[in-house]
Amino acid sequence: MNNMNQMMKQVKKMQAQMLKAQEELENKTFEGTAGGGVVSVVVNGHKKVLSVELKPEAVDPDDIEMLQDLVLTAVNDALTQAEEGANADMGKFTGGMKIPGLF
């Protein structure tokens, strides 16, 4: 019975640590760029876009498709970094296992 109580305490402690790590991810930011930095996108660890910055040289009215591609590339870069950051932070609790809905 004592072993079970100790195991439950450890599980509760790990749950609290995981919750704290998930909350901290919201405060972490990740920046993706494209076009040598003319387009910059910042997301948080919960994969929410916080800002999009376009430098004037990125805007060519005759080539909107290029701007769209740059924005798409920067967003995907930022989201990839956020995913990798979340996996690194939460991986210490899951041992590298992907648990759906956890992050």
Protein Blocks (a to p, Z undefined) as FASTA:
>chain_A
ZZmmmmmmmmmmmmmmmmmmmmmmmmpccdddeehhpaccdddfkopafbdcddfklpcf
klmmlmmmmmmmmmmmmmmmmmmmmmmmmmmmnnopacehkZZ
